[in-house]
Amino acid sequence: MLQRKRSHPFGSALLGGAVVALFGLLALATGLLSTGGNSTTTREVVSASGTTPAAAVTGSGESGNTVNQIYKADANGVAFIESKVAEGVASGSGVVLDDEGHVLTNNHVVEGGEEISVSLEEGGQMYKAEVVGTEPNSDLALLKVEAPASQLHPLKLGNSDEMEVGDPVVAIGNPFDLKRTVTSGIVSALQREIQAPDGVTIDHVIQTDAAINPGNSGGPLINAAGEVIGINSQIATGGEGSEGNVGIGFAIPINTAKEEIAQLESGTADEHGYLGISGATITPELAQAFNLEAEAGVLVQQVEEGGPAAAAGIQGATTAAQVEGTEFGLGGDIITAIDGETIGSTEDLIKVISDKHAGETVEVTVLREGQTASVSVTLAERPATSAG
């Protein structure tokens, strides 16, 4: 979670950013944090001296470590990141990758930063850092910090595919500027989906009850073997007025990050494809209510003017109707497949298009006025605020 601090000391505290519906409000910690009055708000720091053994991680072949042992081994590899932004200073966490100074974090921690500094020890010197590459669609960024090798303690990256529900995990980060805080918990669920700040769905996300708060963004989620298996990114809040952890946090799997790191080192990850439509998932109930030609697929609502879909002739809605208070556009194309791969929902469509690249041509199968047609669409670069 990212923490942003206003340049003045007292103001209202809030969590903001891309908020979506998922177990209540899912909040990126892009909010502004203040003391909320004339006295500083205090948060309990979970002690690093706990001795409860962590069970062995399935498939790791190694005995588990205590929280204390993991903290002692890994804390020096967790960076504290400050980014000067227009409204003040944003802070977050990061993972040291190598002795060359590469640090992995969330893109939303450094996005819009005019000057970025990194500390590699509690209360230590702040070193200048540069953004090497960013991948907004995965909410990841790679920094390079100008620090001596003696200050760099790379963490070992594990295999997030080996994690199972119930496996013990530890989070280390800098919540609310409380540097080097460790919390512990378990993997609460796997295969969750969250949205990056630009609206793109991130798949295979790890859910945990280890406490994650503003300032934890970009820090590691660690297994019992002391390996990084996720990058802490988002939390579900308890609803309006809630600004902290309620036991539902989300981490981007480290295997997702591994796929991006090499490309980030070259300056940027591949540009994901962009189709340029908004759509609605067709359910059997929706198909029956509107007498649609398909019981599954994506009903095109709007086609962005000048976008790839518009250039290819894909058609949006021409009229509107309501079902139980929800308005749907009717009369547009129904997308049923991309390059022969069945599309059953908007989630399917977003995933398939996100896996493609700008400049790539795809064959979109549509139903239009009772006829099946194949439309060739050359995908474009995704605008920063679009999801499909």
PATORLUM-559178 format. One line per 10 residues: their letters; for each residue x, y, z of N, C-alpha, C. Coordinates in steps of 0.2 Angstrom, whole numbers, plus 2048, in hexadecimal, padded with zeros to 3 digits. Layout:
# residues N
A = X:Y:Z:X:Y:Z:X:Y:Z; ...
//
This chain:
# residues 388
MLQRKRSHPF = 804:7FA:800:800:800:800:804:806:800; 803:80B:7FC:806:811:7FC:803:816:801; 807:81A:804:805:81F:808:807:826:805; 802:82B:804:804:831:802:803:836:808; 807:83B:809:807:83F:80F:806:846:80C; 801:84A:80E:801:851:80C:807:855:80F; 808:85B:80C:80E:85F:80E:80C:863:814; 805:863:816:803:866:81C:801:861:821; 802:862:827:802:85D:82C:7FB:85A:82E; 7F6:85E:82D:7EF:85C:82F:7EA:85C:82A
GSALLGGAVV = 7E7:857:828:7E1:857:823:7DE:850:824; 7D9:84F:820:7D5:849:821:7D9:843:81E; 7D8:83D:821:7DB:837:81F:7D6:833:81A; 7D9:831:815:7D5:82D:810:7D9:828:80C; 7D5:823:80A:7D8:81E:805:7D4:820:7FE; 7D8:820:7F9:7D5:822:7F2:7D8:81E:7ED; 7D8:820:7E7:7DA:81D:7E1:7D5:819:7DE; 7D7:813:7DA:7D2:80F:7D6:7CE:80B:7DB; 7C8:80D:7DD:7C4:809:7E1:7BF:805:7DD; 7BF:7FE:7DF:7BB:7FA:7DB:7B7:7F5:7E0
ALFGLLALAT = 7B2:7F2:7DE:7AE:7EE:7E3:7B1:7E7:7E3; 7B4:7E5:7E9:7B6:7DF:7EB:7B7:7DE:7F2; 7B2:7DA:7F5:7B2:7D9:7FC:7B2:7E0:800; 7AD:7E4:7FE:7AD:7EB:800:7B1:7EF:7FC; 7B4:7F4:7FE:7B8:7F9:7FA:7BF:7F6:7FA; 7C2:7F6:7F4:7C9:7F4:7F3:7CC:7FB:7F2; 7D1:7FC:7F6:7D4:803:7F6:7DC:802:7F5; 7DE:805:7EF:7E5:806:7EE:7E7:80B:7F4; 7ED:80B:7F7:7EF:810:7FB:7F2:815:7F8; 7EE:819:7F4:7F1:81F:7F1:7EE:825:7F4
GLLSTGGNST = 7EB:824:7FA:7E7:829:7FE:7EC:82D:801; 7EA:833:804:7EE:837:807:7ED:836:80F; 7F3:836:812:7F3:834:819:7F5:83A:81D; 7F1:83C:822:7F3:841:827:7F2:83F:82E; 7F4:843:833:7F3:841:83A:7EC:842:83C; 7E8:845:838:7E1:845:83A:7DF:849:840; 7E3:84E:842:7E2:852:847:7E8:855:84A; 7E8:857:850:7EE:85A:853:7F3:855:857; 7F1:84F:856:7F5:84A:859:7F6:844:854; 7FC:841:854:7FD:83C:84E:7FA:836:850
TTREVVSASG = 7F6:833:84A:7F3:82D:84B:7F8:827:84C; 7F8:823:850:7FC:81E:851:7FA:817:84F; 7FE:813:84D:7FC:80C:84B:800:807:84E; 7FD:801:850:801:7FC:853:806:7F9:84E; 80C:7F8:850:811:7F5:84C:812:7EE:84E; 811:7E9:84A:811:7E2:84C:818:7E0:84D; 81A:7DD:853:821:7DC:855:824:7D7:851; 82B:7D9:850:82F:7D4:84C:832:7CF:850; 830:7CE:856:833:7C9:85A:82F:7C3:85B; 829:7C3:857:825:7BD:858:829:7B6:857
TTPAAAVTGS = 827:7B1:85B:82B:7AB:85A:826:7A5:858; 820:7A6:856:81C:7A1:853:81E:79E:84D; 820:798:84D:822:795:847:81E:796:841; 821:797:83B:81D:797:835:81E:790:832; 818:78D:82F:818:786:82D:81C:786:826; 81E:781:824:822:780:81E:81D:781:818; 820:785:813:81C:786:80D:81C:780:809; 816:77F:806:815:779:802:81A:779:7FC; 81D:774:7FB:822:773:7F5:828:777:7F6; 82A:77A:7FB:830:77E:7FC:836:779:7FE
GESGNTVNQI = 834:774:801:839:76F:803:83D:772:809; 83B:777:80C:83F:77A:812:83B:77B:818; 83E:77A:81E:83A:77B:824:838:782:824; 833:784:828:830:78B:829:835:78F:82E; 834:795:82D:838:79A:831:833:79D:836; 835:7A0:83B:831:7A4:83F:831:7AB:83C; 82C:7AF:83E:82B:7B6:83C:831:7BA:83D; 834:7B8:843:83A:7BC:845:840:7BA:841; 841:7B4:83F:846:7B2:83A:845:7B5:833; 83F:7B5:831:83E:7B8:82A:83F:7BF:82B
YKADANGVAF = 83D:7C3:830:83F:7CA:830:846:7CB:830; 84A:7C8:835:851:7C9:835:854:7C7:82E; 852:7C2:82B:855:7C1:824:853:7C5:81F; 84D:7C8:81F:84A:7CC:819:849:7D3:81A; 849:7D6:820:847:7DD:821:84C:7E1:81D; 852:7E0:81D:857:7E4:81A:856:7E5:812; 852:7E0:80F:851:7E0:808:84B:7E4:806; 847:7E7:80B:841:7EB:80A:843:7F2:80A; 841:7F5:805:843:7FC:804:83D:801:806; 83F:807:809:83A:80C:80A:83B:811:805
IESKVAEGVA = 835:813:801:835:817:7FB:831:81D:7FD; 834:823:7FB:831:829:7FB:831:82C:7F4; 82B:82F:7F2:82A:832:7EB:827:839:7EC; 82A:83E:7EA:827:845:7EA:822:845:7E4; 81C:847:7E6:817:848:7E2:814:84F:7E3; 80F:850:7DF:80C:857:7DF:809:859:7E5; 806:854:7E9:803:856:7EF:807:855:7F5; 80D:853:7F4:811:852:7FA:816:84C:7F9; 817:847:7FE:81B:842:7FD:817:83B:7FE; 818:837:7F9:815:830:7F9:81B:82B:7FC
SGSGVVLDDE = 819:826:800:81D:822:802:81B:81B:802; 81F:816:801:81D:80F:800:823:80B:801; 823:804:7FF:828:7FF:800:82B:7FC:7FA; 830:7F9:7FA:833:7F5:7F4:837:7EF:7F6; 839:7EB:7F1:83D:7E5:7F2:843:7E6:7EE; 849:7E5:7F2:84F:7E5:7EF:850:7DF:7EB; 852:7E0:7E4:853:7DA:7E0:85A:7D7:7DF; 85F:7DC:7DF:866:7DA:7DE:86A:7DF:7E1; 871:7DE:7E0:876:7E2:7E3:878:7E8:7DE; 874:7E9:7D9:875:7EE:7D4:870:7F4:7D6
GHVLTNNHVV = 86C:7F3:7DB:867:7F8:7DD:860:7F8:7DA; 85E:7F3:7D7:857:7F2:7D4:853:7F1:7DA; 84D:7F4:7DA:848:7F4:7DF:841:7F3:7DC; 83D:7EE:7DD:837:7ED:7DB:832:7F0:7DF; 82D:7F4:7DC:827:7F6:7E0:821:7F7:7DC; 81C:7FA:7DF:816:7FB:7DB:816:801:7D7; 813:801:7D1:814:807:7CD:810:80D:7D0; 80B:80C:7D4:807:811:7D7:80B:814:7DD; 810:811:7DF:815:814:7E4:819:81A:7E1; 81B:819:7DB:81F:81E:7D8:81C:822:7D2
EGGEEISVSL = 816:820:7D0:813:824:7CB:812:82B:7CC; 815:82F:7C7:814:837:7C8:819:83A:7CD; 81E:836:7CF:823:838:7D4:828:83C:7D0; 82A:842:7D3:82F:847:7D0:836:845:7D2; 836:842:7D8:83D:841:7DB:83C:83B:7E0; 83F:835:7DF:83E:82F:7E3:845:82E:7E7; 844:82C:7ED:849:82A:7F2:848:824:7F5; 84D:820:7F6:84C:819:7F9:851:819:7FF; 84E:816:805:852:815:80B:853:80D:80B; 859:80A:80D:85A:803:80D:85B:800:814
EEGGQMYKAE = 85A:805:819:85B:803:820:857:807:824; 854:805:82A:850:809:82E:853:80F:830; 850:815:82F:853:81B:831:85A:81D:82D; 85B:819:827:861:81A:824:861:820:81E; 866:820:81B:867:826:816:862:824:810; 860:82A:80D:85B:829:808:85F:82A:801; 85F:825:7FD:863:825:7F7:85E:827:7F1; 861:82B:7EC:85D:82D:7E6:85C:826:7E2; 856:826:7DF:854:820:7DB:850:823:7D4; 851:81F:7CF:84E:820:7C9:849:81B:7C7
VVGTEPNSDL = 844:81C:7C3:83F:817:7C1:842:814:7BA; 844:80E:7BB:846:80A:7B5:841:809:7B0; 83B:806:7B2:836:804:7AE:830:803:7B2; 82A:804:7AF:823:803:7B2:81F:7FF:7AE; 81A:7FB:7B2:815:7F7:7AF:80F:7F9:7B2; 80B:7FE:7B0:805:800:7B4:800:7FA:7B4; 7FF:7F6:7AE:7FA:7F1:7AE:7FB:7EC:7B4; 801:7EB:7B6:802:7E6:7BC:804:7EA:7C2; 804:7F1:7C2:805:7F5:7C7:80C:7F4:7CA; 811:7F3:7C6:818:7F2:7C8:81D:7F7:7C5
ALLKVEAPAS = 822:7F8:7C9:827:7FD:7C6:82E:7FA:7C9; 833:7FC:7C5:83A:7FA:7C7:83E:800:7C7; 841:801:7CD:845:807:7CF:84D:804:7CF; 851:809:7CE:858:808:7CF:85B:80D:7D4; 85D:80B:7DA:85F:810:7DF:867:810:7DF; 869:817:7E0:871:818:7E0:873:817:7E7; 874:811:7E9:876:80F:7F0:87C:80A:7EF; 881:80A:7F4:886:806:7F4:884:7FE:7F5; 888:7FA:7F2:886:7F3:7F2:885:7F0:7F9; 889:7F3:7FE:889:7F1:805:882:7F2:808
QLHPLKLGNS = 87E:7F7:805:877:7F8:807:872:7F4:804; 874:7F0:7FF:86F:7ED:7FB:86E:7E5:7FD; 869:7E3:800:868:7DC:802:862:7D9:7FE; 864:7D6:7F8:85E:7D3:7F4:85A:7CE:7F7; 854:7CE:7F6:850:7C8:7F9:84F:7C3:7F3; 84E:7BD:7F6:84D:7B7:7F1:845:7B7:7EF; 844:7B6:7E8:83E:7B6:7E6:83B:7AF:7E6; 836:7AD:7E8:833:7A6:7E8:82F:7A5:7E3; 82A:7A0:7E3:826:79D:7DE:81F:79E:7E1; 81B:7A3:7DF:815:7A5:7E1:810:79F:7DF
DEMEVGDPVV = 811:79B:7DA:80D:796:7D8:80C:790:7DD; 811:790:7E1:812:78B:7E6:80E:78C:7EC; 80B:792:7ED:808:794:7F3:801:791:7F3; 7FF:78F:7F9:7F8:78C:7FA:7F4:790:800; 7EE:790:7FF:7EA:793:805:7EB:790:80B; 7ED:795:810:7EF:793:817:7F6:793:818; 7FA:794:813:801:794:814:803:79B:818; 808:79A:81C:80A:7A0:820:80E:7A5:81C; 80C:7AC:81D:810:7B1:819:812:7B7:81E; 817:7BB:81C:819:7C1:820:819:7C6:81B
AIGNPFDLKR = 817:7CC:81D:818:7D2:81A:81C:7D7:81D; 821:7DA:81A:826:7DF:81D:825:7E5:818; 824:7EB:81C:823:7F1:818:824:7F7:81D; 821:7FD:81A:821:803:81E:81B:807:81F; 816:803:822:80F:806:822:80F:80C:827; 80B:811:824:80B:818:828:812:81B:82A; 817:819:826:81D:81C:827:821:818:82D; 81E:813:830:821:80F:835:825:80A:832; 82B:80B:831:830:808:82D:832:801:830; 833:7FC:82B:835:7F5:82D:82F:7F2:831
TVTSGIVSAL = 829:7F3:830:824:7EF:833:823:7E8:830; 822:7E3:835:821:7DC:832:81A:7DA:835; 816:7D7:831:810:7D4:833:80F:7CD:830; 80B:7C9:833:80B:7C2:831:804:7C0:830; 803:7BB:82C:7FC:7B8:82B:7FD:7B2:826; 7F8:7B0:823:7F7:7AB:81E:7F5:7AD:817; 7F6:7A8:812:7F3:7A9:80C:7EB:7A8:80D; 7E7:7AD:80C:7E0:7AC:80D:7DC:7A9:807; 7DF:7AB:801:7DC:7A9:7FB:7E1:7AA:7F5; 7E0:7A6:7F0:7E4:7A7:7EA:7DF:7A8:7E4
QREIQAPDGV = 7E2:7AA:7DE:7DF:7AB:7D8:7D9:7B1:7D9; 7DB:7B6:7DD:7D7:7BC:7DD:7D8:7C0:7D7; 7D4:7C5:7D6:7D5:7CA:7D1:7D4:7D1:7D4; 7D9:7D5:7D2:7D8:7DC:7D4:7D9:7E1:7CE; 7D8:7E7:7CF:7D9:7EC:7C9:7DF:7F0:7CB; 7E4:7F1:7C6:7E9:7F6:7C6:7E6:7FC:7C6; 7EA:802:7C8:7E7:808:7C8:7E4:80B:7C1; 7E7:808:7BB:7E5:809:7B5:7DF:805:7B3; 7DC:801:7B7:7D6:7FE:7B6:7D7:7F7:7B3; 7DD:7F5:7B2:7DE:7EE:7AF:7DE:7E9:7B4
TIDHVIQTDA = 7DB:7E3:7B3:7DA:7DE:7B8:7E1:7DA:7B9; 7E3:7D9:7BF:7E9:7D5:7C1:7E7:7CF:7C3; 7E9:7C9:7C0:7E6:7C2:7C2:7EB:7BF:7C7; 7E8:7B9:7CA:7EC:7B5:7CE:7EF:7B8:7D4; 7EB:7BD:7D7:7EE:7C1:7DC:7ED:7BD:7E3; 7F2:7BE:7E7:7F2:7BB:7EE:7EE:7BF:7F3; 7E9:7BC:7F6:7E6:7BF:7FC:7E9:7BD:802; 7EA:7C2:807:7ED:7C0:80D:7EA:7C4:813; 7EA:7C1:819:7E8:7C5:81F:7EE:7C8:823; 7F4:7C7:820:7F9:7CB:823:7F8:7D3:822
AINPGNSGGP = 7F8:7D7:828:7F6:7DE:828:7FB:7E1:822; 7F7:7E5:81E:7FA:7E9:819:7F6:7F0:819; 7FA:7F5:81A:7F7:7FC:81B:7FB:801:816; 7F8:807:816:7FC:80C:812:803:80D:813; 807:80C:80E:80F:80C:80F:812:805:80E; 80D:800:80E:810:7F9:80D:810:7F8:805; 80D:7FC:801:80D:7FB:7FA:814:7FA:7F7; 815:7F4:7F3:81B:7F3:7F0:820:7EF:7F4; 81E:7ED:7FB:822:7E9:7FF:821:7E2:7FE; 825:7DD:801:824:7D6:7FF:81F:7D3:804
LINAAGEVIG = 81C:7CE:801:818:7C9:805:81D:7C2:804; 81F:7C0:80A:824:7BB:80A:822:7B4:80D; 824:7AF:80A:822:7A8:80D:826:7A6:812; 825:7A0:815:828:79D:81B:82F:79C:81A; 831:79B:813:838:79A:812:83C:7A0:811; 839:7A6:812:83C:7AD:811:83D:7AF:80A; 838:7AC:806:839:7AE:7FF:833:7B3:7FD; 834:7B8:7F9:82F:7BD:7F7:82A:7B9:7F2; 823:7B9:7F4:81F:7B5:7EF:819:7BA:7ED; 81A:7C1:7EF:815:7C6:7ED:817:7CD:7EE
INSQIATGGE = 814:7D1:7EB:815:7D9:7EC:80F:7DC:7EF; 80F:7DE:7F5:809:7E0:7F8:806:7E7:7F5; 800:7E7:7F3:7FD:7EC:7EF:7F7:7F0:7F1; 7F2:7EC:7F3:7EC:7EF:7F4:7E8:7EB:7FB; 7E3:7EF:7FD:7DF:7EC:803:7D8:7ED:801; 7D4:7E9:804:7CD:7EA:805:7CB:7EE:80B; 7C8:7F4:80B:7C7:7F7:811:7C0:7F5:814; 7BE:7F8:81A:7B8:7F6:81D:7B2:7FA:81B; 7B3:7FE:816:7AE:803:813:7B0:80A:814; 7AB:80E:813:7AC:815:814:7AF:817:81B
GSEGNVGIGF = 7B4:81B:81B:7B7:81E:821:7BC:819:824; 7BD:813:821:7C2:80F:823:7C9:810:81F; 7CE:810:823:7D4:812:81F:7DA:80D:820; 7D9:808:823:7DE:803:825:7DC:7FC:824; 7E0:7F7:826:7DF:7F0:824:7DA:7ED:828; 7D6:7E9:824:7D0:7E5:828:7D1:7DE:826; 7D8:7DC:825:7D9:7D5:824:7D9:7D2:81D; 7D8:7D6:818:7D7:7D4:811:7DC:7D8:80D; 7E2:7D5:80C:7E7:7D9:808:7E8:7D5:801; 7EB:7D8:7FC:7ED:7D5:7F6:7F4:7D6:7F4
AIPINTAKEE = 7F7:7D1:7F1:7FE:7D1:7EF:7FE:7CF:7E8; 802:7D2:7E4:803:7D0:7DD:808:7CA:7DD; 807:7C5:7DA:80B:7BF:7DB:812:7C0:7D8; 817:7BE:7DB:81E:7BF:7D9:81F:7BC:7D2; 81C:7B7:7D0:81D:7B4:7CA:81A:7B9:7C4; 815:7BD:7C6:813:7C2:7C1:818:7C7:7C0; 81B:7C9:7C6:821:7CE:7C6:827:7CB:7C2; 828:7C5:7C3:82E:7C2:7BF:82E:7C3:7B8; 827:7C2:7B5:826:7C3:7AE:828:7CA:7AC; 827:7CF:7B0:828:7D6:7AE:82F:7D9:7AF
IAQLESGTAD = 832:7D6:7B4:839:7D9:7B6:83E:7DA:7B1; 83F:7D5:7AD:844:7D5:7A7:842:7DB:7A2; 83B:7DB:7A1:839:7E1:79C:839:7E8:7A0; 838:7E8:7A6:839:7EE:7AA:840:7F0:7AA; 845:7EC:7AA:84C:7EE:7AA:84E:7F1:7A4; 84A:7F0:79E:84C:7F3:798:848:7F9:797; 844:7FB:79C:841:802:79C:83A:802:79C; 836:7FD:79A:82F:7FC:79A:82D:7F5:798; 827:7F3:79B:825:7ED:799:821:7EE:792; 820:7E8:78F:81C:7E8:789:815:7EC:78A
EHGYLGISGA = 813:7F0:785:80D:7F3:785:807:7EF:784; 803:7EE:789:7FD:7EA:788:7F8:7EC:783; 7F4:7E8:780:7F0:7EA:77B:7EA:7EE:77D; 7E7:7F1:779:7E1:7F5:77A:7DC:7F5:775; 7D5:7F3:776:7D0:7F2:771:7CC:7F8:770; 7CA:7FC:776:7C7:802:775:7BF:801:775; 7BD:7FD:77A:7B5:7FC:77B:7B4:7FC:782; 7AD:7FD:784:7AB:7FB:78A:7A5:7F6:789; 7A5:7F1:78E:7A0:7EB:78C:79D:7E9:793; 798:7E5:792:794:7E2:797:794:7DA:796
TITPELAQAF = 795:7D6:79C:795:7CF:79B:78E:7CD:79A; 78D:7C8:795:786:7C5:794:785:7BF:798; 780:7BF:79C:77E:7BA:7A0:778:7B7:79D; 776:7B0:79F:770:7AD:79C:76A:7B2:79D; 76A:7B5:7A4:764:7B9:7A5:764:7BF:7A1; 769:7C2:7A0:76A:7C8:79C:768:7C6:795; 76A:7C1:792:768:7BF:78B:761:7BD:78B; 75E:7BA:790:756:7B9:790:753:7C0:790; 755:7C4:794:751:7CA:795:751:7CF:78F; 757:7CF:78B:757:7D3:785:757:7CF:77F
NLEAEAGVLV = 755:7C8:77F:755:7C4:779:75B:7C5:775; 761:7C4:779:767:7C5:775:769:7BF:771; 76E:7BF:76D:76F:7BA:768:774:7B5:76B; 777:7B6:771:77C:7B2:774:77B:7B2:77C; 77C:7AD:77F:77B:7AC:786:782:7AD:78A; 787:7AF:786:78D:7B0:789:791:7B5:785; 796:7B9:787:79A:7BD:783:79A:7C4:786; 79C:7C9:782:79C:7D0:784:798:7D4:780; 793:7D7:783:78F:7DC:77F:792:7E3:77F; 794:7E5:779:798:7EB:778:793:7F1:779
QQVEEGGPAA = 795:7F5:77E:791:7FB:780:793:801:77C; 79A:803:77D:79C:809:779:7A3:807:776; 7A4:80A:770:7AA:80A:76D:7AE:810:76D; 7B4:810:76F:7B7:817:770:7B9:81A:769; 7B7:820:768:7B8:823:761:7C0:824:760; 7C2:821:75A:7C9:822:758:7CD:81C:75B; 7CA:817:75F:7CD:812:761:7CE:80C:75C; 7D1:806:75E:7D2:801:75A:7CC:7FD:758; 7C7:7FC:75D:7C1:7F9:75B:7BD:7FD:756; 7BC:804:757:7B9:808:753:7BC:808:74C
AAGIQGATTA = 7C2:808:74B:7C6:808:745:7C4:801:741; 7C3:7FC:745:7C1:7F5:741:7BA:7F4:740; 7B6:7F9:742:7AF:7F9:741:7AA:7F5:746; 7AD:7F4:74C:7A9:7F1:751:7A4:7F6:754; 79E:7F4:755:798:7F8:756:796:7F8:75D; 795:7FE:760:792:7FE:767:78A:7FF:767; 788:800:76D:781:800:76E:77D:806:76B; 777:804:768:773:809:765:76D:80B:769; 76B:808:76E:766:809:773:767:807:77A; 763:808:77E:764:806:785:75E:803:788
AQVEGTEFGL = 75F:7FF:78D:759:7FC:791:75C:7FA:798; 757:7F9:79D:759:7F8:7A4:756:7F2:7A6; 75A:7EE:7AB:758:7E8:7AE:75A:7E9:7B5; 755:7E9:7BA:756:7EA:7C1:75A:7F0:7C2; 759:7F6:7BF:75C:7FC:7C0:763:7FD:7BD; 765:7F8:7BA:76C:7F8:7B6:76A:7F9:7AF; 76E:7FF:7AC:76D:800:7A5:772:7FD:7A0; 76F:7FA:79B:774:7F6:796:773:7F9:78F; 778:7FA:78C:778:7FC:785:776:7F6:780; 772:7F7:77C:770:7F1:777:771:7F3:770
GGDIITAIDG = 771:7EE:76C:772:7F0:765:779:7EF:762; 77E:7EF:767:785:7EE:765:787:7E7:763; 78D:7E6:761:790:7E0:760:791:7DC:766; 790:7D5:765:792:7D1:76B:798:7CD:76A; 79D:7CE:76E:7A4:7CB:76D:7A4:7C4:770; 7A5:7BF:76C:7A5:7B8:76E:7AC:7B4:76E; 7B1:7B7:76B:7B7:7B4:76A:7BC:7B9:768; 7C3:7B8:76A:7C9:7BB:768:7CE:7B6:765; 7D0:7B7:75F:7D4:7B2:75C:7D2:7AB:75E; 7CC:7A9:75D:7C9:7A3:75E:7C8:7A1:766
ETIGSTEDLI = 7CA:7A5:76A:7C9:7A4:772:7C3:7A6:774; 7BF:7A2:777:7B8:7A4:779:7B8:7AA:77E; 7B4:7AF:77D:7B3:7B4:782:7AD:7B4:785; 7AC:7B2:78C:7A6:7B1:78F:7A4:7B7:794; 7A9:7BC:795:7A8:7C1:79A:7AC:7C7:798; 7AB:7CC:79B:7B0:7D2:79B:7B7:7D0:79E; 7B7:7CC:7A3:7BD:7CA:7A6:7C1:7C6:7A1; 7BE:7C2:79D:7C1:7BE:798:7C4:7C3:793; 7C0:7C8:791:7C2:7CC:78B:7C8:7D0:78E; 7C8:7D3:794:7CE:7D7:796:7D4:7D3:797
KVISDKHAGE = 7D3:7CD:799:7D9:7C8:79A:7DD:7C7:793; 7D8:7C5:78E:7DB:7C3:787:7DE:7CA:784; 7DB:7CF:785:7DE:7D5:781:7E4:7D8:785; 7E4:7D7:78C:7EA:7D9:790:7F0:7D5:78E; 7EF:7CE:78C:7F4:7CA:78A:7F7:7CB:783; 7F3:7CF:77F:7F6:7D1:779:7FA:7D8:779; 7FD:7DA:774:801:7E0:774:7FF:7E5:76F; 801:7EB:770:7FF:7F0:76C:802:7EF:765; 7FE:7F0:760:801:7EF:759:7FF:7E8:756; 7FD:7E3:75B:7FB:7DC:759:7F4:7DD:756
TVEVTVLREG = 7F2:7D9:751:7EC:7D8:74E:7E8:7D2:751; 7E2:7D3:753:7DE:7CD:755:7D8:7CC:751; 7D5:7C6:751:7CF:7C5:74E:7C9:7C4:753; 7C5:7C9:753:7BF:7CA:757:7B9:7C7:754; 7B6:7C1:757:7B0:7BE:755:7AA:7C2:758; 7A6:7C4:754:7A0:7C8:757:799:7C5:754; 794:7C6:758:78D:7C5:755:78A:7CC:754; 787:7CC:74E:784:7D3:74C:77E:7D1:748; 779:7D3:74A:772:7D2:747:771:7CB:744; 773:7C6:749:772:7BF:747:777:7BC:743
QTASVSVTLA = 77C:7C0:741:781:7BD:73D:788:7BD:741; 78C:7B8:740:793:7B8:743:798:7BB:73E; 79C:7BF:741:7A1:7C2:73D:7A8:7C2:740; 7AD:7C3:73C:7B4:7C3:73F:7B7:7CA:73D; 7B9:7CE:742:7BC:7D4:741:7C3:7D5:743; 7C7:7D7:73E:7CE:7D8:740:7CF:7DF:743; 7D2:7DE:749:7D4:7E4:74D:7DB:7E5:74F; 7DE:7EA:74D:7E5:7EC:74F:7E5:7EF:755; 7E8:7EC:75B:7E8:7EF:761:7EC:7F5:762; 7EB:7FA:766:7EF:800:767:7F2:800:76E
ERPATSAG = 7F6:805:770:7F8:806:777:7F2:808:77B; 7F2:805:781:7ED:806:786:7EE:80D:789; 7E8:811:789:7E9:817:78D:7E9:816:794; 7EC:81B:798:7EE:81A:79F:7E8:818:7A3; 7E2:81A:7A1:7DC:81A:7A5:7D7:815:7A3; 7D9:811:79E:7D4:80C:79B:7D5:805:79D; 7D0:801:79D:7D0:7FA:79F:7D0:7F5:799; 7CD:7F7:793:7CC:7F2:78E:7CD:7F5:787
//
